[in-house]
Amino acid sequence: MDRRNFIRSSLSAALAASFPGTQALAASLVHMPTTIPSNIDAITGDGAEITLQKAAVQELSDSLKGKLLLPGSSAYDKARWLLQERYDRHPALIVQPTGSADVQNAVDFARDNSLLLAVKCGGHSASGKSSCDKGLQIDLSQLRHARVDRSTKTARIAGGSLLGELDHEAMSHGLVTTAGSVSHTGVGGLTLGGGFGRLGRRFGMTIDNVLEMDVVTPDGKLRRVNANNDPDLYWALRGGGGNFGVVTSFLFQLHEMQRDVVTGFIGYPLSETKQILEFFAQYAEKMPDEMNISASVGGRLGQKPIAGISFVWSGDPAKADKYIEPLRKAGTVAFERITTMDYVAVQRSGDNNDTRAFTGHMKSGFVNALTSKLISTVVDNFEIHPDRATRFSFGQLGGAIGRVDNADTAFAHRDADFNLMSFVSWKSTSDPEEHIKYIKSHWSNVERFSRGFYVNDDFGQSSELVSATYRDNFPRLLKIKQKYDPTNLFRLNANIRTV
């Protein structure tokens, strides 16, 4: 045992002995590293089997202020858990960092051993890539904090934080920024992929409000990147997904907004779907930036499918009816729920019925025009099935999102009018292959009307589709990837392959 480990172990033992029966207290005062019982079988990023030596893993454990978790503990099972239960993955080891230094040590260990590496923030990865089998998972759940500076209208957010923490702290000062639509989404995953949300048309995408980031790159260095420091990396992180490292801190620009917003959903018979979508295509063009509006067809498990239009109005409450009333005339109103709510409560309203929490499969793409041909293709291929729920939605973009040039950030779809998402979920007793086959078949019909995909909805798309998704930005992204991650350590994402 080296001198550093001997001193640490002796101090921990002495403290525990001085408080008989209070080992938990000792552990809370002095970090007690996990004892590694034996060598550990693992795999590299390329899938080759390797053995991690006991002494090397022990050194990693000793270097951490946070925890190193191994299979067999409840903490390990909680850390590896993802929202989609179909992904039941078992990392060889899990690091739970409490700060950037722990992240650096974990990244160094993964790089030095060529380990398969996954990074988890909120566990919302649509394709389960925030965990892995027999690799190293960095679980950021202990790296959470949000601090607002009212004078500068900014928020410093730790990299493992959930969006609800950002919303809660910022709104207490009458400030907001675009932060998704489900409060238990991780800030890291959402932001690095681009970041849509209920306020995007008014304040831009999440990446448009990132002033700087602290990021641990594959070489283990902690870099503060912004428009002046590492500007290429700053550009790439805003839409390039998890390809370039682990962000441990974000600085967001905030905006003034009242707490209460007007929100609602109006449902129509499924038989009127084409009519409703035709109306939506025309009406969405007339919306001011303060109106976030989307149209959908389908439902959730156990619900009768319907067509619907949902919205959030964040402008002057007195002007809301002007934009809501025409929705009632779009078709036969079968269901209506319209209310004034606290914005933070609206952000939490989808937490329990978030479709990503079900076992399911998703496809997405960007659409320039919601044409009659696209509408007919979506509706004519829609099927009702007793063991699954299918939902298609058109989320409106434009507004402040579209007033940024495609080349200004890595996200390359500023000119799109809508994001089309297709999602299917099924009962746990069902055969998943049948339902996945259906959604892929449906998507094969509508895909020609779209381009690319939202990288946060990645399901292992081909390298050709990834490059096509980034459009003219791809050559620049590839050069930055080759510079910062030449060995492709960060590959569990919509991967920009270096070779």
HUHU-V604441 format. One record per pair of residues at least 6 apart in sequence whose C-alpha atoms are under 8 Angstrom apart, sorted by the first residue. I is the first residue (numbers start at 1). J is the second residue. D is the distance in whole Angstrom. If there is no record, write none. Layout:
i = <I,I>
j = <J,J>
d = <D,D>
This chain:
i = <5,9,12,12,12,12,12,15,16,16,16,19,31,31,33,33,33,33,33,34,34,34,34,34,34,35,35,36,36,36,36,37,38,38,39,39,39,39,40,40,40,40,40,41,41,41,41,41,41,42,42,42,42,42,42,42,42,43,43,43,43,43,43,44,44,44,44,44,44,45,45,45,45,45,45,45,46,47,52,60,60,60,61,61,63,63,64,64,64,64,65,65,65,66,66,66,66,66,66,67,67,67,68,68,68,68,69,69,69,69,69,69,70,70,70,70,71,71,71,71,71,76,79,79,79,80,80,80,80,80,80,80,81,81,81,82,82,82,82,82,82,82,83,83,83,83,83,83,84,84,84,84,84,84,84,84,85,85,85,86,86,87,89,89,89,90,90,90,90,91,91,91,91,91,91,91,92,92,92,92,93,93,93,93,94,94,94,94,95,95,95,95,95,96,96,96,96,96,97,97,97,97,97,97,98,98,98,99,99,100,100,100,103,103,103,104,104,104,104,105,106,107,107,107,107,108,108,108,110,110,110,110,111,111,111,114,115,115,115,116,116,116,116,116,117,117,117,117,117,117,117,117,117,118,118,118,118,118,118,118,118,118,118,119,119,119,119,119,119,119,119,120,120,120,120,120,120,120,121,121,121,121,121,121,121,121,121,121,121,121,121,122,122,122,122,122,122,122,122,122,123,123,123,124,124,124,124,125,125,125,126,126,126,126,126,126,126,127,127,127,127,129,129,130,130,131,140,140,140,141,141,142,143,143,143,143,143,144,144,144,144,144,144,145,145,145,145,146,146,146,146,146,146,146,146,147,147,147,147,148,148,148,148,148,149,150,153,153,153,153,154,154,154,154,155,155,155,155,155,155,155,156,156,156,156,157,157,157,157,157,158,158,158,159,159,159,159,159,159,160,160,160,160,161,161,161,162,162,162,162,162,163,163,163,163,163,163,163,163,164,164,164,164,164,164,164,165,166,167,167,167,167,167,168,170,170,171,171,174,174,174,174,175,175,175,175,175,176,176,176,176,177,177,177,177,177,177,177,177,178,178,178,178,178,178,178,178,178,178,178,179,179,179,179,179,179,179,180,180,180,180,180,180,181,181,181,181,181,181,182,182,182,182,182,182,183,183,183,183,184,188,189,189,189,190,190,190,191,191,191,191,192,192,192,192,192,192,192,193,193,193,193,193,193,193,193,193,194,194,194,194,194,194,194,194,195,195,195,196,196,197,197,198,198,199,199,199,200,200,200,200,200,200,201,201,201,201,201,201,201,201,201,202,202,202,202,202,203,203,203,203,204,204,204,205,205,207,207,208,209,209,209,210,210,210,210,211,211,211,211,211,211,212,212,212,212,212,212,212,212,213,213,213,213,213,213,213,213,213,214,214,214,214,214,214,214,214,215,215,215,215,215,215,215,215,215,216,216,216,216,216,216,217,217,217,217,217,217,218,218,218,218,218,218,219,219,224,225,225,225,226,227,232,233,233,235,235,235,236,236,236,236,236,237,237,238,238,238,239,239,239,240,240,240,241,241,241,241,242,242,242,242,242,243,243,243,243,243,243,243,243,243,244,244,244,244,245,257,258,259,259,259,260,260,260,260,260,261,261,261,261,261,261,261,261,261,262,262,262,262,262,262,262,262,262,263,263,263,263,263,263,263,263,263,264,264,264,264,264,264,264,265,265,265,265,265,265,265,265,266,266,266,266,266,266,266,266,266,266,266,267,267,267,267,267,267,267,267,268,268,268,268,268,268,268,268,268,269,269,269,269,269,270,270,270,270,272,272,272,273,273,273,273,274,274,274,275,275,276,276,276,276,277,277,278,278,278,278,279,280,280,281,281,281,284,284,287,288,289,289,290,290,290,291,291,291,291,291,292,292,292,292,293,293,293,293,293,293,294,294,294,294,294,294,294,295,295,295,295,295,295,295,296,296,296,296,296,296,296,297,297,297,297,297,297,297,298,298,298,298,298,298,298,298,299,299,299,299,299,300,300,300,300,300,301,301,301,301,301,301,302,305,309,313,355,355,358,358,359,359,359,359,360,360,360,360,360,361,361,361,361,361,362,362,362,362,362,362,362,363,363,363,363,363,363,363,363,363,364,364,364,364,364,364,364,365,365,365,365,365,365,365,365,365,366,366,366,366,366,366,366,366,366,366,366,367,367,367,367,367,367,367,367,368,368,368,368,368,369,369,370,374,374,377,377,378,378,378,381,382,383,384,387,387,387,388,388,388,388,388,389,389,389,390,390,390,390,391,391,391,392,392,392,392,393,393,393,393,394,394,394,394,395,395,395,396,396,396,397,397,397,397,398,398,398,398,398,401,402,402,402,403,404,405,406,406,406,406,407,407,410,410,410,411,412,412,412,412,412,420,422,422,423,424,424,424,425,426,426,451,452,452,452,452,452,453,455,455,456,458,458,460,460,461,463,463,463,466,466,466,467,467,468,477,478,478,478,481,481,481,482,486,487,488,488,491>
j = <62,32,26,27,30,31,32,26,22,23,26,26,65,66,61,62,64,67,68,58,61,62,67,68,69,58,61,54,55,57,58,54,53,54,51,52,53,54,51,52,53,54,92,49,50,51,52,92,134,49,50,51,52,92,115,134,135,49,50,115,116,134,135,50,113,114,115,116,135,114,115,116,117,135,489,491,116,116,113,105,106,109,67,68,102,105,97,101,102,105,97,98,102,95,96,97,98,99,102,95,96,97,93,94,95,96,75,76,93,94,95,96,76,92,93,94,77,90,91,92,93,94,94,139,141,89,90,91,94,131,137,139,88,89,123,88,123,124,125,128,130,131,123,124,125,356,357,358,124,126,128,356,357,358,359,360,357,358,359,359,360,128,131,132,133,131,132,133,134,131,132,133,134,135,136,137,133,134,135,136,134,135,136,137,136,137,138,139,106,136,137,138,139,138,139,140,141,142,103,138,139,140,142,143,140,142,143,143,248,216,222,248,138,216,246,216,220,221,222,220,138,216,218,219,220,218,219,220,116,117,136,489,218,219,489,489,135,136,489,132,134,135,136,489,132,135,136,137,138,489,490,491,492,129,130,131,132,135,136,137,138,490,492,129,130,131,137,138,139,140,246,130,131,137,138,139,140,141,130,139,140,141,159,160,161,162,185,186,187,188,189,141,160,161,162,184,185,186,187,189,130,185,186,185,186,356,357,189,456,457,356,361,362,456,457,458,459,457,458,459,460,492,493,137,492,137,159,160,161,160,161,160,158,159,160,161,248,157,158,159,160,161,162,157,158,161,165,155,156,157,158,161,165,166,169,155,156,157,169,154,155,156,169,170,155,173,175,253,254,255,251,252,253,254,166,170,250,251,252,253,254,249,250,251,252,166,249,250,251,252,248,249,250,187,188,247,248,249,250,186,187,188,248,186,187,188,183,184,185,186,187,179,180,182,183,184,185,186,187,182,183,184,185,344,347,348,183,179,176,177,179,344,347,344,176,254,259,344,256,257,258,259,254,255,256,257,258,254,255,256,257,199,203,206,209,252,253,254,255,195,196,197,198,199,200,203,204,205,206,209,187,195,196,197,198,199,206,190,195,196,197,198,347,196,197,198,347,348,350,347,348,349,350,351,354,347,348,350,351,351,247,241,242,456,196,206,456,206,207,238,239,207,237,238,239,240,241,242,238,239,240,241,242,411,454,455,456,205,206,207,238,239,240,241,411,205,206,207,205,206,205,206,292,312,290,292,314,206,292,397,399,400,401,289,290,291,292,397,398,399,400,401,289,290,291,399,400,209,255,400,401,399,400,401,400,401,238,239,238,252,253,254,250,251,252,253,226,227,250,251,252,253,224,225,226,227,234,250,251,252,224,225,226,234,247,248,249,250,251,222,223,224,225,247,248,249,250,222,223,224,225,245,246,247,248,249,222,223,245,246,247,248,223,244,245,246,484,485,244,245,484,485,489,490,484,485,230,231,233,234,234,234,480,244,480,408,409,410,244,409,410,477,480,244,410,409,410,411,409,410,411,410,411,477,455,456,493,494,490,491,492,493,494,481,485,488,490,491,493,494,495,496,481,484,485,490,490,314,314,342,343,344,314,340,341,342,343,312,313,314,315,317,340,341,342,343,312,313,314,317,320,338,339,340,341,310,311,312,313,338,339,340,341,346,310,311,312,336,337,338,339,308,309,310,311,335,336,337,338,308,309,310,327,328,333,334,335,336,337,338,306,307,308,309,333,334,335,336,276,306,307,308,331,332,333,334,335,306,307,332,333,334,297,305,306,307,307,331,332,297,306,307,379,375,376,379,330,331,307,308,330,331,295,375,370,371,372,375,330,295,309,369,370,371,293,396,323,399,399,400,313,314,315,311,312,313,314,315,311,312,313,396,309,310,311,312,395,396,309,310,311,393,394,395,396,307,308,309,310,393,394,395,307,308,309,391,392,393,394,305,306,307,308,391,392,393,304,305,306,307,389,390,391,392,305,306,389,390,391,355,389,390,391,425,387,388,389,425,426,427,389,384,327,320,423,425,425,426,425,426,427,428,423,424,425,426,436,423,424,425,436,439,421,422,423,424,439,457,459,421,422,423,439,440,443,453,457,459,419,420,421,422,453,454,457,419,420,421,447,450,451,452,453,454,413,416,417,418,419,420,450,451,452,453,454,416,417,418,419,420,449,450,451,415,416,417,418,450,417,418,418,446,449,445,446,442,445,446,442,442,390,390,426,427,430,424,425,426,427,435,424,425,426,422,423,424,425,422,423,424,420,421,422,423,419,420,421,422,418,419,420,421,418,419,420,417,418,419,416,417,418,419,414,415,416,417,418,414,414,415,416,414,414,414,412,413,414,415,472,473,470,473,477,470,469,470,471,472,473,450,439,443,439,435,436,439,435,432,435,469,465,466,468,469,470,469,493,494,494,493,494,493,494,494,495,496,497,494,495,496,474,496,474,496,496,497,498,488,496,498,498,498,498,497,498,497>
d = <7,8,7,8,7,8,7,6,7,5,5,8,6,8,6,5,8,7,7,8,6,8,7,6,7,7,8,6,8,7,6,7,8,5,7,6,5,4,6,5,7,7,7,7,6,5,6,7,7,6,5,6,7,6,8,5,6,4,6,6,6,6,6,7,7,5,4,5,7,6,5,4,7,8,7,8,7,8,8,7,7,7,7,6,8,7,7,8,5,7,7,7,7,7,6,5,5,8,7,6,5,7,7,6,5,6,7,5,6,5,6,8,6,7,5,7,7,8,8,7,7,7,8,6,8,7,7,7,8,6,8,8,7,8,7,8,5,7,8,7,8,8,6,6,8,7,5,7,8,7,7,6,6,6,5,7,8,7,6,6,8,6,6,5,5,8,6,5,6,7,5,5,4,5,6,6,7,4,5,6,8,7,5,7,6,5,6,7,7,8,6,5,6,6,5,6,7,6,6,7,7,6,6,7,8,6,5,6,7,7,7,6,8,7,8,6,5,7,7,7,7,8,7,8,6,8,7,5,7,7,7,8,7,8,7,7,6,7,8,8,8,5,6,7,8,6,5,6,8,7,7,8,7,7,5,5,6,8,6,5,6,8,6,8,5,7,6,5,6,8,8,5,7,7,6,5,6,8,8,6,5,6,8,5,7,8,8,5,7,6,7,7,7,8,7,6,5,4,8,8,6,8,7,6,7,7,8,8,7,8,7,8,7,7,6,7,7,7,6,5,7,5,7,8,7,6,7,5,8,5,7,7,6,6,5,7,8,7,5,7,5,4,8,6,5,6,8,7,6,5,6,8,6,6,7,6,5,7,7,6,4,6,7,6,6,7,7,6,5,7,7,5,5,5,8,7,8,6,5,7,7,7,6,5,7,7,6,5,6,8,6,4,6,7,6,6,4,5,7,6,7,7,7,6,6,8,7,5,5,4,5,6,7,7,5,6,6,6,5,8,4,6,8,8,7,7,8,8,7,8,7,6,8,6,6,8,7,7,6,6,6,7,6,5,5,6,8,5,5,7,7,7,7,7,7,8,7,5,6,7,7,6,7,5,6,7,7,6,5,8,8,7,7,6,8,8,6,7,6,5,4,7,8,8,5,6,5,8,7,6,6,8,6,6,7,6,5,8,6,7,7,7,7,7,8,8,7,6,6,7,7,7,6,5,5,6,5,6,7,4,6,4,8,8,7,6,5,6,6,6,6,4,8,8,6,5,5,6,6,6,7,8,6,7,7,7,8,7,8,8,8,7,6,5,7,8,7,6,6,4,5,6,5,5,8,6,6,8,8,6,8,8,5,5,8,6,5,7,8,5,5,7,7,6,5,6,6,8,8,5,6,7,7,6,4,8,7,6,5,8,6,5,7,8,7,8,6,5,6,7,6,4,6,6,6,5,7,6,5,6,7,6,5,4,6,7,4,6,5,5,6,7,7,6,4,7,7,8,7,6,7,6,7,8,8,8,8,7,7,5,5,7,7,8,7,7,5,6,8,7,5,6,7,7,7,6,6,7,7,5,4,6,7,8,7,7,7,7,7,8,8,6,8,7,8,8,5,6,7,8,6,7,7,7,7,7,7,8,8,5,6,8,8,6,5,4,6,7,6,5,7,7,6,6,6,6,6,5,7,7,7,7,6,4,6,8,6,4,6,6,6,6,7,8,6,6,7,7,5,4,6,7,6,4,7,8,6,5,6,6,5,6,7,7,7,8,6,4,6,8,6,6,4,7,6,5,5,6,8,6,5,6,6,6,5,5,7,5,6,7,8,6,7,7,5,5,7,7,8,7,8,5,7,6,7,7,8,7,7,8,6,6,7,7,8,8,7,8,6,7,8,8,6,8,7,7,8,7,5,7,6,5,5,7,6,5,7,8,5,5,6,7,7,6,4,7,7,6,6,5,6,7,6,5,6,8,6,4,6,6,5,7,6,5,6,7,5,4,6,7,6,4,6,6,5,6,8,4,5,6,7,6,4,7,5,7,6,6,6,8,5,7,7,8,8,6,5,7,7,8,8,8,8,6,8,8,6,8,6,6,8,7,7,5,4,6,8,6,6,7,6,8,7,6,4,7,8,7,8,6,5,7,8,8,7,8,7,8,7,5,4,6,5,6,7,6,5,7,7,5,6,5,4,6,7,6,8,6,5,6,5,5,6,6,8,6,6,5,6,7,7,5,7,7,5,5,6,7,6,8,8,7,7,7,6,8,8,7,6,8,8,8,6,6,7,7,6,4,6,7,6,5,6,8,6,4,7,6,5,6,7,6,5,6,8,6,5,7,6,6,5,7,5,5,7,6,5,7,7,5,5,7,7,7,7,6,8,6,5,6,8,7,7,7,5,6,6,7,8,6,7,6,7,7,7,6,7,8,7,8,7,7,7,7,8,7,8,7,7,7,7,8,6,4,8,6,8,6,8,7,6,8,7,7,7,7,7,6,7,7,6,8,8,8,7,8,7,8,7,7,6,6,7,7,6,8>
